[in-house]
Amino acid sequence: MLVDSHCHLDFSDFDQDRDRLIADAHAAGVGLMVTISTRVRRFDQIRAIAERYPSVFCSIGTHPNSAHEEPDVTTGELVALSQHPKVVAIGEAGLDYVYGAEHKALQAEGLRRHIAAARITGLPLVIHARDADDDMIAIIEEESRSGAFPAILHCFSSGRRLAEVGIALGFYVSFSGILTFRSAESLRDIARDLPADRLLVETDAPYLAPVPHRGQRNQPAFVRETAAVLADVRGVSLDEIARVTTENVRRLFTKIPASAFEEADADV
């Protein structure tokens, strides 16, 4: 069984065929999905999806590119909303200097509030980092000195140093369809070298469809293609990558009940 540790099932891209896409994921061996919040003020939508599908869990948080839209979201609000049984992570939050560089200060403030929520709840923080390695390293190292918190460097496409700092702090690193791109040789080198017990796979659907689906709308079933490339890079079987990454999800996302893994494994 595979787990898509990061997708966006609440996006309008899936409004017409969400049921089918989730069924297709199960048919492809993807037993569980974590659909990730990008706006706290839209939490009702993502919560409804997680409640509807037994194999779907969710997070609560504000994407860095929306930090200027939700500057009033507090740590207390994140903690309160995370009490819902289907909420298993905080975020995604972070720094994005490609599309949101004009809001660097608001992104950093939001990231620190999400870190505090992760520290309080013990839920993993889903970290978005894009073209912001140095500032991200500075923040996570500083915040870790104030108290450890679980976290994922999601859709990893940054430099080796950020990956190594994250691993040293106890974080996990998640790879998306970018890993399959022809131009991603340096990323595959990083994926080859990281500890097996810190690896996750994801789609970030509807974005970043892996080869051979590149250019199409991404979907949770396609996480299998990323897992296959990760297996090849590390010189192991796809079954081994599925086993390892699913165990890592089980260890990291402690709020997902053991029964959910058992039921999902039986369904795929």
Secondary structure, DSSP 4 states (H G I P E B T S, - for coil): -EEEEEE-TTSGGGTTTHHHHHHHHHHTTEEEEEEPPS-GGGHHHHHHHHHH-TTEEEEE---GGGTTT-TT--HHHHHHHTTSTTEEEEEEEEEETTT-GGGHHHHHHHHHHHHHHHHHH-PPEEEEEES-HHHHHHHHHHHHHT----EEETT--S-HHHHHHHHHTT-EEEE-GGGGSTT-HHHHHHHHHS-GGGEEE---TTS-PPTTSTTSPP-GGGHHHHHHHHHHHHTS-HHHHHHHHHHHHHHH-TTS-HHHHHHHHHH-
